[in-house]
Amino acid sequence: MNQRLSQLFSRRGFLGLGLGSAAGMVGAGMLNTMGQAQQEPTPMPPMEGMDPSNHNNLMSEMLVGEVNHVANGFDPMQMLVDWDYGTITGATEDGRLIREYNVSAGDIDIEIAPGIFFPAWTYNGRVPGPSIRATEGDQLRINFSNFGSHPHTMHFHGFHTAEMDGVPGIGRGVINPGEAFTYEFEADPFGSHLYHCHAMPLKRHIHKGMYGAFVVDPREGRAPAREFMMMMNAFDTNFDGGNEIYAVNTVGHEFMRRPIPVKVGETVRVYLTNIVEFDLINSFHLHGNFFNYYDTGTTLEPTLRTVDTIMQAQGQRGILEFTFRWTGQYMFHAHVSEFAELGWMGLFNAVNENDYSAALAEVGLDAEWDYKGTHGSAVSQSEVTS
């Protein structure tokens, strides 16, 4: 994996950084005329259960066009379910599984909205980085290599020794370009966590894209559910200390263009994290429904019950659980209008069992995506290789 990523970073990062930076500036300029551009949305076919005229009204409030996910190297819809369980390489003397992960840092230009590019610093060539998942008590070894142009680290939220904290001046400290280091610690406590670079200046390394989800399942697991990873993030395209694009899983309004398929009556579980820089707070609001909320996911009982909006400061995270009673398209978004209009808004497409295959096909998904969403727990992933 490291050899492939080294080639990727060299090709798309070092050689293309200047072009990507220029594209980002052009994209930022486009935002000034976005209101005019959005009056002529790209036509879309009607979606089942939605009045086409109403849908066109929704599209008029969106970023126009589509992002090339193949060229980007990642797809926000796949990020919902593509957990990285690492490679099980053995067991400790007391019988706990040893999971190894390979993570590399590098510079890559990414498309964060149609025609708007951002010169990102990434883990494994994507923003957010891989969604690392393990079971409580597993021994984790994260083999980190830095192919980027700046010093970086990996700082995990959870219990670990100071030497494994991934902060400058303690233990190994920063990992310079061309260097590598292995972080090792026990997956503890269970919950919905995150990791990010802690090199200075911290706000620059986070805002440039160096973060990812870190989910630790309780030993006994959680009740069956359809599970999604959602990272609330944002991008300062002109580097003025304020964000121009807001999103879940990096691409603005992606889940408005491609509503997330779910089934009526099933439990939906969202591992939600806010990593937005420059804004003091972010929020998640669900239409037509209420959810239970588990703050940081470190309890098996909800910390909030029957709410439809929660707020998170940067680095705060939690688990949402809800069930749709009726079919239809249900919006979710930040309850800050500016964030929603600049990309942080999406739809769940709740359908009956018989209509689910069609709902998957409408947004380019298949049975494999469905399986990943309903079989995500690391508890049952005892022989997984990356």
LINLIN-V983767 format. One record per residue. N is the residue number from 1. RES is the residue in one letter. D_CENTER is the distance of its C-alpha to the mean C-alpha in Angstrom with 1 decimal. Layout:
# LINLIN-V983767
N_RES_D_CENTER + N_RES_D_CENTER
This chain:
# LINLIN-V983767
1_M_20.7 + 2_N_21.6 + 3_Q_24.4 + 4_R_22.2 + 5_L_19.6 + 6_S_22.5 + 7_Q_24.0 + 8_L_20.8 + 9_F_20.4 + 10_S_24.1 + 11_R_24.2 + 12_R_21.3 + 13_G_21.1 + 14_F_24.6 + 15_L_26.5 + 16_G_24.3 + 17_L_23.2 + 18_G_26.0 + 19_L_25.4 + 20_G_21.7 + 21_S_22.7 + 22_A_25.3 + 23_A_23.1 + 24_G_20.8 + 25_M_24.0 + 26_V_25.1 + 27_G_22.0 + 28_A_22.4 + 29_G_26.0 + 30_M_25.0 + 31_L_23.4 + 32_N_26.9 + 33_T_28.1 + 34_M_25.2 + 35_G_27.1 + 36_Q_29.9 + 37_A_27.7 + 38_Q_26.0 + 39_Q_29.4 + 40_E_29.5 + 41_P_26.3 + 42_T_25.8 + 43_P_27.5 + 44_M_25.5 + 45_P_27.2 + 46_P_27.6 + 47_M_25.2 + 48_E_27.0 + 49_G_27.8 + 50_M_27.2 + 51_D_30.0 + 52_P_29.6 + 53_S_31.1 + 54_N_28.6 + 55_H_25.7 + 56_N_27.3 + 57_N_27.4 + 58_L_23.7 + 59_M_23.1 + 60_S_25.4 + 61_E_23.0 + 62_M_20.2 + 63_L_19.3 + 64_V_21.7 + 65_G_21.2 + 66_E_18.5 + 67_V_16.2 + 68_N_17.3 + 69_H_14.4 + 70_V_17.0 + 71_A_18.0 + 72_N_14.5 + 73_G_14.0 + 74_F_10.7 + 75_D_10.1 + 76_P_7.3 + 77_M_9.5 + 78_Q_9.7 + 79_M_6.1 + 80_L_7.0 + 81_V_9.7 + 82_D_10.0 + 83_W_10.7 + 84_D_12.6 + 85_Y_15.8 + 86_G_17.6 + 87_T_21.3 + 88_I_23.9 + 89_T_26.7 + 90_G_29.1 + 91_A_29.7 + 92_T_30.9 + 93_E_34.6 + 94_D_33.7 + 95_G_31.9 + 96_R_28.2 + 97_L_26.0 + 98_I_24.9 + 99_R_21.5 + 100_E_21.0 + 101_Y_17.8 + 102_N_18.1 + 103_V_15.8 + 104_S_17.0 + 105_A_16.6 + 106_G_17.7 + 107_D_18.1 + 108_I_16.9 + 109_D_17.1 + 110_I_14.3 + 111_E_14.8 + 112_I_12.7 + 113_A_15.2 + 114_P_18.3 + 115_G_20.5 + 116_I_18.7 + 117_F_17.8 + 118_F_16.4 + 119_P_17.6 + 120_A_14.6 + 121_W_14.9 + 122_T_12.5 + 123_Y_12.0 + 124_N_13.2 + 125_G_13.2 + 126_R_9.6 + 127_V_7.1 + 128_P_4.9 + 129_G_7.6 + 130_P_8.5 + 131_S_7.6 + 132_I_11.1 + 133_R_13.2 + 134_A_16.9 + 135_T_19.7 + 136_E_21.5 + 137_G_24.2 + 138_D_22.9 + 139_Q_23.8 + 140_L_21.0 + 141_R_21.7 + 142_I_19.1 + 143_N_20.9 + 144_F_19.6 + 145_S_21.1 + 146_N_21.1 + 147_F_21.8 + 148_G_20.8 + 149_S_23.4 + 150_H_22.8 + 151_P_22.9 + 152_H_19.7 + 153_T_18.9 + 154_M_16.5 + 155_H_16.8 + 156_F_15.7 + 157_H_16.1 + 158_G_18.8 + 159_F_22.4 + 160_H_23.7 + 161_T_26.6 + 162_A_26.9 + 163_E_27.2 + 164_M_23.7 + 165_D_22.1 + 166_G_21.0 + 167_V_22.8 + 168_P_25.5 + 169_G_29.0 + 170_I_28.4 + 171_G_28.7 + 172_R_27.6 + 173_G_25.8 + 174_V_24.2 + 175_I_23.9 + 176_N_25.6 + 177_P_25.0 + 178_G_26.5 + 179_E_26.3 + 180_A_24.6 + 181_F_24.3 + 182_T_23.4 + 183_Y_21.9 + 184_E_23.3 + 185_F_23.1 + 186_E_23.1 + 187_A_20.1 + 188_D_21.2 + 189_P_20.8 + 190_F_18.9 + 191_G_16.1 + 192_S_12.5 + 193_H_12.1 + 194_L_10.3 + 195_Y_11.7 + 196_H_12.4 + 197_C_15.4 + 198_H_18.4 + 199_A_20.8 + 200_M_22.7 + 201_P_22.3 + 202_L_19.3 + 203_K_18.1 + 204_R_18.3 + 205_H_16.4 + 206_I_13.4 + 207_H_13.7 + 208_K_14.0 + 209_G_10.5 + 210_M_11.4 + 211_Y_8.8 + 212_G_6.6 + 213_A_6.8 + 214_F_10.5 + 215_V_12.0 + 216_V_15.8 + 217_D_17.7 + 218_P_21.2 + 219_R_24.0 + 220_E_25.3 + 221_G_21.9 + 222_R_20.9 + 223_A_22.5 + 224_P_21.4 + 225_A_18.7 + 226_R_16.2 + 227_E_12.8 + 228_F_9.3 + 229_M_6.0 + 230_M_4.8 + 231_M_3.7 + 232_M_7.0 + 233_N_8.0 + 234_A_11.3 + 235_F_13.7 + 236_D_17.4 + 237_T_18.8 + 238_N_22.4 + 239_F_21.9 + 240_D_24.0 + 241_G_22.0 + 242_G_20.4 + 243_N_17.4 + 244_E_18.2 + 245_I_14.9 + 246_Y_12.4 + 247_A_9.4 + 248_V_6.5 + 249_N_3.9 + 250_T_6.9 + 251_V_9.9 + 252_G_12.2 + 253_H_13.7 + 254_E_12.3 + 255_F_12.7 + 256_M_16.1 + 257_R_17.2 + 258_R_15.9 + 259_P_16.1 + 260_I_14.3 + 261_P_17.3 + 262_V_18.4 + 263_K_21.9 + 264_V_24.3 + 265_G_25.2 + 266_E_22.4 + 267_T_20.2 + 268_V_16.6 + 269_R_14.5 + 270_V_11.1 + 271_Y_9.4 + 272_L_8.6 + 273_T_8.1 + 274_N_9.6 + 275_I_9.6 + 276_V_11.7 + 277_E_14.8 + 278_F_18.2 + 279_D_18.0 + 280_L_19.3 + 281_I_17.4 + 282_N_14.8 + 283_S_15.2 + 284_F_14.3 + 285_H_17.3 + 286_L_18.0 + 287_H_21.0 + 288_G_23.9 + 289_N_22.7 + 290_F_22.3 + 291_F_20.2 + 292_N_20.7 + 293_Y_18.5 + 294_Y_18.3 + 295_D_17.8 + 296_T_15.9 + 297_G_16.6 + 298_T_19.6 + 299_T_22.1 + 300_L_23.0 + 301_E_24.4 + 302_P_22.7 + 303_T_23.0 + 304_L_23.1 + 305_R_24.5 + 306_T_24.7 + 307_V_22.7 + 308_D_20.9 + 309_T_19.4 + 310_I_17.9 + 311_M_17.3 + 312_Q_15.2 + 313_A_16.2 + 314_Q_14.0 + 315_G_12.9 + 316_Q_13.8 + 317_R_12.0 + 318_G_13.5 + 319_I_13.8 + 320_L_15.0 + 321_E_17.6 + 322_F_19.5 + 323_T_21.6 + 324_F_22.8 + 325_R_26.6 + 326_W_27.2 + 327_T_26.0 + 328_G_24.6 + 329_Q_21.8 + 330_Y_20.2 + 331_M_18.3 + 332_F_15.5 + 333_H_14.9 + 334_A_15.3 + 335_H_19.0 + 336_V_19.7 + 337_S_21.1 + 338_E_20.4 + 339_F_16.6 + 340_A_16.9 + 341_E_19.3 + 342_L_17.3 + 343_G_14.3 + 344_W_12.6 + 345_M_14.2 + 346_G_13.9 + 347_L_16.1 + 348_F_16.5 + 349_N_19.4 + 350_A_21.5 + 351_V_24.2 + 352_N_26.9 + 353_E_27.0 + 354_N_29.3 + 355_D_27.1 + 356_Y_23.8 + 357_S_24.4 + 358_A_25.2 + 359_A_22.1 + 360_L_20.0 + 361_A_22.2 + 362_E_21.9 + 363_V_18.3 + 364_G_18.8 + 365_L_17.8 + 366_D_20.1 + 367_A_21.2 + 368_E_19.0 + 369_W_15.8 + 370_D_17.7 + 371_Y_18.8 + 372_K_15.4 + 373_G_14.4 + 374_T_17.6 + 375_H_18.2 + 376_G_15.1 + 377_S_17.1 + 378_A_18.0 + 379_V_21.4 + 380_S_22.6 + 381_Q_21.0 + 382_S_24.0 + 383_E_24.8 + 384_V_21.5 + 385_T_21.4 + 386_S_18.6
